[in-house]
Every structure is written in structure tokens, then in C-alpha cells.
Amino acid sequence: MSGIKQLANQTLWYGLSNIAGRFINYLLNPILTYIYAPEQFGEISLLYAYAAFLNIIFTYGMETSYFRFNQQLEEKKVFNTAFTSLLISTSIFSLILLIPAGKVASLMELGNHPEYVAYVVALVALDTLAVLPFSKIRFEGKPRKFALIKVINILVNFSLVIFFLMICKPAHESNSTGFLSSIYNPSIGIGYVFIAGVAASLVTILLLTGEFKTYKPSFDKKLLTDLLLYSTPLIVVGFGGVINETIDRFMILFRFNGTVEAAKAANGIYSANNKLAILIVLFTQTFRMGAEPFFFKNSTKENAKETYARIMNFFVIASCLCFLGVVLFLDIWKYFMGINKHPEYLEGLYIIPILMLSKLFLGIYYNLSIWYKLTNKNNFGAVITILGAVITIFINYLLIPSMGFYACALANFLCYGSMMAISYFQGQKYYAIPYEWKKCLGYIAIACIFYLIHHSIRNTAINIMVLHLTGVLFTIAFLGIVLQIEKEEFRKIPFLQKIFKLN
């Protein structure tokens, strides 16, 4: 169990930072949806989608290349080469994008706000420069330091958004003549959300200066070529992933059957509800932070494949609990949108279970993807992701005009389900791992059955307290089933032995 305990310990710290940070940031969702109508919130989500695309271009898979080549070469040499490359390319990319900022803003239906594009470029550039220092911390096994810096970043971002939009904005609107009122400029609008992000990223760079003590601005040409050759397929994978996650925001804007304003409103409703599926995404991202270096470091051990299979079991169980924790209590989670002021956000509540399942499939796919990373067959990952992107684009293009944002949720579900299945069958050919797939599918099926029963109970207009109690009972029942099936596995964990008396 030492390998799994090591991963669990690191994932715990990455998880604490990710969960705390994401939760603090998640609190912005009800604030932003309360302040901004769906049309404006749709613009915010569109800009973040733009940032996600740029992030793939700016980082071009260098993070994973750094982890891979540290197994073969001196870490200092790999870091110097990779970071110098990122520093030069980030400067070039930023200039290329900032010059035509006005045209880009016009293309994205952002009106006369080229400064929004500039804010996004600055945010992406700073985050890119932080990628390898954070990777260095992860590689050196310092999850506590990683957690601290990440949480500080989120706290700064959150505090500044609150300051600008909840303090300065009301002061300005009340016609106050004080200092706080003078800070707020209504023409900046949603730009304050991104100004806060840029400031937080600047603070993060300052906190990471310790990781540059041994850095020298030089690089090995051969090593850089090897890094780029390894990472190039990962760029395609990254682009495919971003397409699958964010292209629907752009396609709603241009394929929605209505006016531009109506399309932006639909985008805002979809994006706000999509954020309620964040628990599985949060857990998946947390898991990946600990799992990626862990998988590489343990790949040469004799029982590596069995360990990977056991980890998959735990991942699916935890993801199913996240799924149930949201879909059985939607009547609580819906208040994380500004429904009191903008009740139209509730129009998208019905897509959340579909989105939750799609994110669960995505998490399983991330686990499965280790086969092509360990066997240097990243081209397979690129092909699988491209197939997923084709499914996403095709379904959205075909169905958005008639189904609206429901088409986006359906596209997510079919895309990630297909990628998961393809990766499993291909992986078993090249790097067979004894996954207990019947058991994993069984857990997912049980969770879905519990949701469907609970949903039918909700439709009978039963008392809300009874509905919540039913949700709690279904969650306990799922845990009971898991404990019974996994009793032998849990016997190996002393902490669980004491709690559940599995001696």
C-alpha cells in the first residue's frame, strides 16, 4: 500500500489547495451571476474559453515533457531548457496577439473592448511562466508549498473581485464622492474580473521566485528538440481537450437560433449550470496533480500495473460519490447561481446530471491515458482527442439550432464516453492494465439508478426535507454497497479498519 499511500498523501495536499481554492473561487459564481445578467456572464465565460485555448498554445505540452525527461536527465538542465523556451515563446505569442486586439474583440462580439483581449493575454502569459516552477515543486514532492501558493493566488483573486464589484461598484453607483467610488470605472465592466486575475497571477510569480535560484537562461538545442518532439502530440491532445470543454461556448454564440444577445444569454445560462458540475472536475484535477508524477516515478516497479488498476477503482468510487453529492441535492446547489435576481439561470438545471456523468467519463479517460504516456505513444492520445473533438463539433453544429445548450451537454457526454472506451481498448493492446471494469461500470450504474429514482420522487412534488433525507439515504446506501464489495481492499487501510471495524 506504500505507493497508494504516497499518492494519497500528495493528492490530499494538492486536493486541499485545489478544493479550498476552487471553493473560494466557486463562491464567485453566485456573486457574478447575481451582479451580471446571463448575457454578461456569457461574455465572461467566452473570455475564459479564449484563455483556455491560448493556454495550450503558450505552454505547448512542456509540463508533461518536463516530468518525462526528468527521469532520464539532470532536472536542472531540463528546467533551464524548458523554461527558457517558454519565456521566449510567451513574449512572441503575446506580441502577436496584442497587436490585433481590436479585431479579435470584434470577432468575438465583444464590441469596443479590445482591452478585454489584453487582460486575457496578460493572464495567460503570467500563468504560463508559473507552469514549470509549479511543476518543479510537484516533482520535488513539496505539495504543502504548492498548496500554499495556489490558495494565496485564489484569495488575492477573490478579494480583488469582491473589492471592485461589491465595494467600489456600489459606492460609485450611489454617487458617492469618496475614494472607493473613484476607483470604479463603469466602462471597464466585466474587465474587473480579469484585472483581479492578472494581479493574482503577478503575486503568484513573486511567490515562485525561490524556484528560480538555480535557473540560468540557456538551453540545450538537442534537449529542446526532444522536448518538443515529445510534447507536440500533447499539444494536439491539449487542443482537443480545450475544444471538448470550451468550443460549445463559441458555437452557442454563432449557431444559436436567435439574436446575438439571446445567444450570449444562453451561453451564460449554460456556463453557470456547467459550473455546478465542478465537483468531479475539481476532484479529477486534484487527482491528476498527484497522479501524473506518481505514475511516471512508479512505472518501473514490479506491481505498477496492479497499483494503477486499484487506483482506478478508488477514483471511480470517489467520482460516483461526487456525482451523487450534486445530483441528489440540486435543490441546494441551485442557490450557487444568482437565481434570486436572475431566475432564468434555472432554465439549465436539467443538464447538470448529464454534465456530471460526462466529467466522470473524462476523469476515467485521464486515468486510462497513462498507457500512451508511459509507452511514448502520445500520437494515440492525439488521435483519440481529435476523434472526441470531431464528435463535439459535429453534434454541437448539428443540434444547437434546434436543441440549444442541451446539445452542448449531450455532445460532452458522447465525446468523453467515446474517448474513454477507445482509450481503454487501445491501452489494453499496448500496455495492458488489469482494470476491474465490470466493477467500475457497476458503481456508475448504481449511482445513476439512485439518481433516477430520486428524480422520480422529486417530480411527485414531495416535501423538500423528505427529498433531502432520501438523498442522504441513497448516498449512505451507495457507501454501504462499496464497503461490502471492497471489504478486502479496505482491510489493508488501517484508518478504515478502525472506523468500519473491517478486521
N, C-alpha and C positions, 0 to 999 in steps of 0.2 A: 504493500500500500504506500511505500515511501514516495513513489513517483506521483501518485494521485494526491497524496497529502501535500507535496511540494506545490503542485499545480493549484490545489485548493487554497493553500496559504497565499500564494501570489494573486490568484483570482479574487480572493477576499479583499485584499488591499486595492487592487485595480477596481474591484466592484464597489468598495466603499467610496472611492473617489468618483467613479462613474455614476453610481446611484445617487450619492449626495449632490454631485454637480448637476446631473441630469434632472434631479428632483427640484433643485433650486431653480434651474433654468426652466423646468416644466411649469413652475409657478408663474412664469411669464405668459404662458398660454391663456389662462383666464384673464390676465391683465390686458394683453394685447387684443384679445377678441372682445373685451369689454370696451376698450378705447376705440378700436378700429372696426368698422363695418366689414363684412366679408370681402367687398371689392378691394379695400386697402390691405386687409390681411392676405388676400390673394397676391397682391404685389410683393409683399414681404416674402411669401413662400416662393414666388417666382425668382426673386433675387437670391435666395438661399439655394435654389436649384441651379442657378447660374454659377454660384460659388462652388457647388459640388462638382460641376463639370470642369471648372478651372483647376480645382484641387488635383484632379487626375493628371491634367496637363503639366502642372507645376511640379508635382512630386515624381511623376513617371516611374512608379514602382520601386523607387530607391530604398524605401524602408525594408521591404522583404529581401531585396538584394543584399542589404547590409547584414541582416540576420544570417543569410545563407553563406556569404563569403567569410563571415567571422569564424565559421567552423574550419576554414582552411588556411586563413592568413592572419597576420597580426591585426588586431582590432584597430589600433591607431592608424595604420596605413589605410584600411578600408574606410574609416571615418573621414580622414583628411581628403581622400579622393572623392568620396560621395558628397561630402558637404561642399567642397569647392565647386563641384559640378552644379549642385543645386543653387549655390549662391550666384553663379554666373547666369544660369538659365532663368532664374527668377527675375533678375534685373532685366534681361532681354524681353521675357514674356510680358512683364509689367509695362514696359515702354510701348510694346506693340499694341497692347490693349487700351492704354490710356489715351493715345493719340486720337483714335476714332470713337471716343467715349460717347459723343453726341449721337453718332449714327447708331451705335449699339443700343442706346437708350430708346431711340425712336423705333428700332426694330422690335424691341421688347415691349412696345406700347407703354413706355414709362413717361411719355410726354417730355417736357423740357427739364429733365432731371439727369443730366449726364454725371452729376456728382454722385448719384447712387451707384453708377458703374465704378467710379473711382473708389468709393468706400469698399465695395466688394473686392476689387483688385487688391487694395491695401490689406484687407483682412486675409485674403488667400495667400498673399506674399509673406506676411508675417507668420501665418500658420505653417507655411512650407518650411521656413527657416527653423521652426521649432520641431519638425518631424524627427530629424536624426538625433538631436540632443535627447528627446524623449525616448527614442529607440535605444540609445546608449544606456540610459537609466534602466530600461527594461532588460537589456542584455546583461547588465551588471547585477541584476537581481535586487534593485532598490525600489520596490513597489511603494514604500512609505513616502519617499521623496516624490515619486511620480504622483501619488495621490494628493500630497500637499499642494504641489504646484497647480494641478488640474483644478482643485477646489478653489484655490485663490483666483484663478482665471474666471471661473464661473461666478464667484462672489463679486468680483470687480464688475463684470458684465451686468449682472443682475442689479447691483446697486446703482450703476450709472443709468440703466434703463428706468428704474424707479425714480431716480433723481430728475431726469429730464422729463419723463412723461407723467409722473404722479405728483411732482412738487413744482417744477418750473412751469410746465404747461398750464396747470390750473391757476398758478399765480399770474401768468400772462393773460389768460382768458378772463380773469376777474378784474382786469385793467389796473392791476397793482403797478406802482412805480418803483418798487423795490429792486434789489439786486437780482433776486431769483427770477423775477419777471423779465428782466433784461437779457438773461441768458438764453431764454427760449425764443426761437425764430420759427414761426409757423410755416414759412416757405420750405424749411428743411423737412418737415413732416416725418415720414417713416424713416428718414435718414438717421434719426437719433438712435434707432435700434442698431444700426450698423456702426455708427460712431462709437457706441458703447463697446461693441465687439472689437473694433480696432484698438481702442485704449486698453482693453483687457489683454489682447494679444501682445501689445507692447510691454505690459507688465510681465507677461509670461517669458518673453525673450530676456528680460533683465534677470529674472529668477533662474534662467538656464545658463547664465554666463559661466557658472562653475564647470559646465561640461565642455567648455572651450579652452580650458587651461593647457591642454596638450595639442590643441589644433594648430596646424601650420597650413597656410593657403597654398597647397601644392597637390599634385595628383600624378598617379602612375597611369600613363596612357593605356598600357595593356590591361591593367586592372579596370580602368574606366570602360574599356571596350567590353570586357567580360561582364561587368555590372550591367551595362546597357543591353547586352545580348540576353542576359538572364531576365531582366526586367521588362523588355519590350513586349512579350506576350502578356505580362501582367498589366501593362497599360491598356491593352485591349480588354482584359478582364475587368479592369477598373472602369473603363468607359462603359462596358456592357452593364456593370453593376449600377452605375450612375444613371444610365438610360432606363434601366428597370425601375429604379427608385424615383426618378425625378422627371423623366420625359413626359409623364402624364400631365404635369403642370403646364408645360408648353403646349401640349396637344389639346388640352381643355381650352386654352386661350384661342387656338386657331381652328379647332374642329367643333366647338360647342355650337349648337343650333340656337343662336340668339345674338344679341348685341355684344360688343366688347365688354361693356360694363357687366352684363349678365354672365359672361364667361369668367370675368375676374371674380364675381361673387360666388359662382360655382367652384372656382379654384380655391377660394377662401374657405368655403364650407368643407370641401374635400380635405384640404390641408389640415384644418382644425380637428376633424374627426380622425384623420390619419395619425395625428399626434397621440391619440388615446391608445393606439396600438404600440406605444413606445416601450412598454414593459419588456416585451420579448426582444425588441431591438436592443434595448438597454442591456439586458442580460447577455445577448449574443455578443455585443461589442465588448462587454466586460470579459466574457469568456475568451474571446479572441486575443485580447491583450496579454492574458496569461498563457494561452494555449499555443500561440504561434512559436515563441521562443522555446517553450517546453517541448513541443513536438520535434523541433529540429535537434534540440540537445539530447533527447532520449531515443532518437531514431536508430541508433546503433545498438541499443540494448536488446538482449535476447527476447524478452517478453513485450517488446514495444507494441506489436500489433494487438495483443490481448489487452494491453492497457488502453489503447485507443478505442477499442470496442467497449470497454467498461465505461470509459468517459462518455461515449455516445449515449449509453443508457441513462446516465445521470443527467446529461444535458437535455434529453427528451423529457424526462420526468419533470425537471425544473421548468422547462418551457411550457409543458402542459399545465403546471400549476399557475404560471404567469397568465396563460390563456384563460383559465377558469377564474382567476382573480379579477380579470377585467370583464369578461362577457357575462358572468353571473351577477355582477354588480354595476351594470351600466347606468342604473338609476342614480348611482352616486357619482360615477366618473363623468357623467354628462355635465356636472357643475364645474368641471375644469375648462369649460368653454363659457364665454360671456353671454349665456343664454338669457339672463335677466334683461339685458339691454338689447341683445340681438338674438332673439329666439330662432331665427332662420338657420342658425348653426345646427339645430336639432334635426334638420332635414337629412343629414348624412349619418345619423346614428346607426342605421341598419347595416351599413357596410363594415362596421368595426369587426364583427366576428370573422368575416372573410379576410380582412386585412391581417388580423391576428394569426390566422392559420397560414397565410402566405409568409408572414415573418418567421413563423415556426419552421416552415419548409426552408426558408433562406438560412436559418441558423444551422439546420441539419446539413445543408449544402456546404456551408463553411467548414463544418467538421469533416465532411467527406473529401473536401478539396485538398487535404493534406497529401493524398496519394500522388497527385501530379507535381506538387512542390518538392516532395522528397525524391521523386524519380526524375527530376529535371524535365518533365513533360508539360511545361507550362502552356505549350501550344494547345493541349487538350482543354485546359481551363479557358483559354481564349475562345476556342470553338464553342464550348458549352455556353459560355456567357453570350456570345454572338447569337446563338440559337434562341436564348432567352430574350435577348433584346428584340429579335425579329418577331417573336410571339407578342411581346409587349406592344411594339409599334403597330403591328397588324391589327390586333384586337382593338386598341385604342382608336386607330384611324377608322376602323370599320364601324365600331359601335358607339363612340362618343356622341355622334349626331342624334342617335335615337335613344340612347340609354343614359347620357350624361356621365356624371362621375362614377356611377355604378360600374361602367365599363372599365374604369381605371382599377377598381378593386378586383374585378374579375380577371383582368389582364395580369395583375400582380400574382393572384392565386395560381393561374395556369402557368405563368412563366416560372415561378420558383418551384412549383411542383414538378414541372418538366426537367428543370436543371438538377433537382435533387435526384430524380430517378435516373437520368442519363449518367450523372457523376457516379452513382452507386454501381451501376452495371459496368461502366468503363473501368472504374477503380478496381473492381474485383478481378479484372483481366491482367492488370499490370502491377497491382500492389494489394493483394487480397488480404482484407482485414475481416476477422470473424464477427462482424456485427450481428447482434441478435435482432434482426429487422422485424421478425414477426412480433416480438415483444414490444418493440418501439411503436410499430403500427397499431398494436393493440392499445397501448396507452393513449395514443392520439384519438383512436376510435371511441374509447371510453369517455374521454374529455368532451368529444363532440356530441355523444349521446346525452351526457349530462346537460350540456348547453341546450340541446333541442328540447329536452323535457322541461327544463327551466323556462325556456322561451314560450312554450305552450302554456305553462302556468301563468306567465306574465300576461298573456293575451286574454286570460279569463278575468282581468281587472281585479285580481285578488289583492288583499291588504298588503301594503308595501313592506311592513315589518315581517309578515309571513313570507313574502317573497325573498327578503334578505336572509331570513332564517333558513329557507330552503337552499339558498346559495351556499351558506355556511355548511349545511349538512352534506351537500354534494361534494364540496371541497374536502371535508373530512372523510367521506366515503372513498374518494379517489386516493387520498393518502393511505387509507386502510388497505385498499387493494394493492397499492405499490409496496407497502411494508410486508404484506403477506407474500407477494411474488418475489421480492428482493431480500427476503429474510436472510438467506445465506450470505449475500453480499454485505448487508448491513451488520452482520455479526462481526465482520472484520474491522468495523469502525468503533473504537472504544466509547466515544462520546454518545453514539446512538445506542450502544448496548445499555448504558446507564439510563437513558431516557425511556427506551421502549422495552427494556428487560429482555433483550434478544440472546440471552445466554443459552 
